[in-house]
Amino acid sequence: MAGAAAEERRLATVVASWQERPVLVVGDAMLDEWRFAESERLCREAPAPVLTLRRRISAAGGAANTAVNVAALGGRAALVAPVGADVAGDELHDCLDRATVWDRTVSQPGRPTPVKRRMLAGNQILLREDSGGPEDTLDEDGVARLLTALHCATEELRAVAAGQPLTLVVCDYGLGGLPSTVRAWLVANRDRYATVALDAHDLADWRGLNPTVVTPSFAEATRLLARAAAGFAHTERNTAPTGGDLHLDHLTDDGPSELVVGAAPGGAGERVTDAGSGGLGGRTSGSPHPASGAPAGGATGASSGPTGEPTPGEERVALTGNGLSVTGTGVTVNAAAGEGVDRAVLAESRLSELRAHTGADVVAVTLDTEGAVVGGADGSPRRSHSTPVPASHAVGAGDAYLAAMTLALAAEAGLPTAAQLAQLAATITVADTGTCVCRREDLLAALGTAGEDAGHPALVDAGELATIVAEHRAAGRSVVFTNGCFDVLHPGHVRYLTQARALGDLLIVAVNSDGSVRRLKGPDRPVNPVEDRTALLAALACVDHVVVFEEDSPARLIEVVRPDVYVKGGDYPPEMVPEAPLVRRLGGQVRTLGYVPDRSTSAIIDRIRAQSVESRPA
């Protein structure tokens, strides 16, 4: 238990360290619209349900939701993105304002704000209507104003950063918000940002950015490997390949994304479908072989060799039963996940290639409800897991993952820590239908530290105590206070402190300094210095804060804390506690809790001394 509590506190410290971290988010912003309806009958014209609209919710989506998550997690987020001069754009501005995101979006008259409208009945998504897309291109003036906004927002964040390095997050979902000129500017100005995170449907468009971290879904990672095998011959979007070059269909929406790997249009190819939920990537499924109708991935059993294997001259990808063989272009595609192929294993095997092709320090391949696979420069893959949820719960979970991963890396957390916090942030957002946003307090609650401000470590000084207690009181939490020497921590102490913690929402333990212990216990005490004693107490799950006091009595700290419950150990009644009158005058109550028999510090020290004497030679 102590180890788990210490780990939770360590993670909470990282969350505290990214507070007010300056982050510039740029990319495709959109509006998510949720329409919740009820259906009780079918219409006369067709066997279709009649829907009665009950409520409507608007939320920031895409790059805008990533910025909202950065702000909700405690960072200082600024968003630069093109937004239409329309009703949807106005609603998006309102969403950003409510989330305290610095709205530095650029109005684009004549270009609609991208919107994703979802109609639900009984929390089941019945349909989604999309408007706005890559066909709505930015004109030259719009591109120029977008570049100006990027420069100004960067300098604005730098002015308030108080020396903290800037962080950049690029969200490219293929909706036209990041034309080639803007991409070139970001690549050319890469050194203005210490940490750069990239989430892009087509990572090949961003060669040269050399981001700190990329977070592709399984399908996006596969697409990059295929384009790399083709020599990146066609990196620009919507450029039709010619001759026998590798053909890749690049869909720009976030629904079930398809990657067609094969010869030029018109040639036979294999299709890999990534049936994502709009959350953390998608799940693949086999598709019929164009000739035989057999699953492209090859079902195990009847055939022992690859199915749908092309000739090497066609430069197509062989789809094999285990998803790990390489032929043709050297690209491996998993087309039979769920039929014996583990996407995580496949992703782990290609992490080094993905890092090489993106220039990223860290690659996190997200696998929706299966979690993620993360790899860094040390070459050791890290696997995280999630919990399966309905598709309507996972919309935007990838934005929460990206925001937490970016903030953790910007705060110089280690990769295992960043991956753990990112997965946790994504997982705890999917409890209900709607666009996922992870708040800082939700993350701390998941870490078991919601009862304390993660900005304050477990070990605090007397000067911090009044502020900490005031914050807890404002949140309606009751405070338990106790004190002691705690020279040799033993099971009696642990039981006593656990019982004390159960009396309220927060337990503060005041520890006598070394000088105070010597005055109370004699010149041969304490056995352990105050640094060791407080470290052990702070590691206990039942202890929230530890403070050291120099006096022989904790009366001054009691006046600062004004505890709701003051606890002492011993078998005597509360009336015999010297501090009882002060505690009651301040409005608190006094409780005494008995120690475990034969488990006292003095008894342990006496036993050690006795054994030492017996072991001496005559």
C-alpha positions, 0 to 999 in steps of 0.5 A: 500500500505504501509503495502504491501511495508513493507512486501516486504522489509521484505522478501527482507531483508531475501533474503539479509541475506542468501547471501554467505550462505555455502550450500553443495548439495549431491545426484543424479546429471543429465543432462537435454537436451532440443531439440527444433524442428519444424514439417511441415509434416508427414513421409512416413513410418508411421503417425509420424511427421518429426522433424527438429532440430533447437536448443539444450540446456543443463542444470544441472538437479536433485541435480545439478540443486538444487545447481545451484538454491542455487548459483543463489539465492545468496548462496555459493553452493558446489555439491558432486555427482557421474558423468560419465566420458563421454560427458554428464558429461563434459557438466554438468561440464560446466553448474556448472562452468557457475553457479559458483557452486563449482564442487566437483563431483566425476568422475566414469569411466564406469558409465554413467551420467544420462541424460534426453533428451526431444524432443519438437515441438511448446513447446510441449514435444513429448518424453523423453529419459532417460539414466543412472539409479539405475542399474548403481551402484557405485563400492567400489572405487567410494563409497570411493571417494564419502565419501572423497569428502563429508568430504573435501567439508564440511571442505572446506565450513567451512573454508570460512564460516566466522563462519556461520553454514553449510547447507546440502541439500540431493537430492535422486531421486533413481538413485544410487548416494546415496548408503547405505554407503553414506546415513549412513555417512550422518546420522552419520555426521548430527551434522556437519550441522546446517540446513539439507534439504531432497528431496527424492523419498523414505523418508523411506530410510532416517530414522535417518537423522532427517532433518530440512525440507523435501519436498515430493510430494503428491505421495512421502508423501503417499508412506511414510505413507504406508511404515510406516503402514507396519512397514517399513518392506522393506525399502531397494530399490528393496527388494521384500516383502514376504507373505502378507506384504504391497507391494509398487512399487517404481518408481525412475523417476520423471515422472508420479509416481505410488504407488501401495498399496495392497497385495504382488505381484499378489494380488489385489491392488489399484493404485494411479497415481500421474501425475506429471509434473516434477515440484512441485509434481503431480496430482492424478487421479482415476484408475479402481477398479480391479473387477468392473472397477469403479473409485478407489476413488469412484465417488460421487452419486451412492455409498454412501460407500467406493469402493474397500474396502478390508478386514482388514486381507488383510492389504490393503488401503481403497480408499474412496470417500472423501479420508479421511477415514482410514481402514486396515493398517491405510493409507489414499490414495487419488485416486480421486483428481479432483473428490471432494477430495482436496489433500491439505486438505488430506496433512494437515490432515497428516502433524503431522504423516509425521513429526513424520515418518521423524523426520523433523522439517518442512514438505512441501508437494508440489502439483505442480500447486496447490502449497504446504502445509507446517507444522512445530512444531506449528501444524498450516498448511500453504497453498501456491498457484501457477499458472497452467502452461504447463508441459514443464515449470515446470521441476525443479521448485521443485529444486527452491522451495527446494533451497529457502526454505533451504536458508530461514530456514538456515538464521533463517527466520520464517516458514511462511516467508520461505514457502512464499519465496519458493513458490514465487521462484518456481512460478516465474521460470515457465514462459518458457520452460526449466529447472527452475532456480530462480535468486536472481534478479528475486526473488527481482523483484517479491518482487518489490525491484529489483530497490534496492540492498536488501543488503541495507535496506530502512534506510541507513546512509550517508556512505552507500549512495555513494555505493548504488547510484553507484550500481544503476547507474551501472544498468542504473537507474535514481536517484531522491532526495528530503529532508525535516523535515517530522515531521508529515506525512500527505496526502500532503507528500504522494502525493508529494513523490509519484509524485517525485518517478514517475520522476525516478527509485529510490527515496532517501529521506533525513530527517533533524535530530532533532537538524537540525529541532530545528534550522530551526523550533524552540525549540518546534519542531520536534513533532516526533523524527527522529526515528519515522519520518524515520520509517514512510517514509521507510514504504512508497512504493514510497520511496526506501531509507531514510537517515538522515543528521545533517546539515541545508542544504542537500548540502553535500548529494547532492554532494554524490548522484549527483541526476538526479532529485532534487525535492522540495515541494512548489509553487515557481519556481525551480529558487528559490530553494537554492540548484538549482545551485549545482544540475545543476552544477552536471548535474541534473535538479530541479523540484518543486511539490505543496502540497495538500492545507490545508495539511501542518505540521504547519497547523496540529500542529496549529489545534491540539493546537487550539483544546487543548485550546478550550477544557480547562475548563474556 
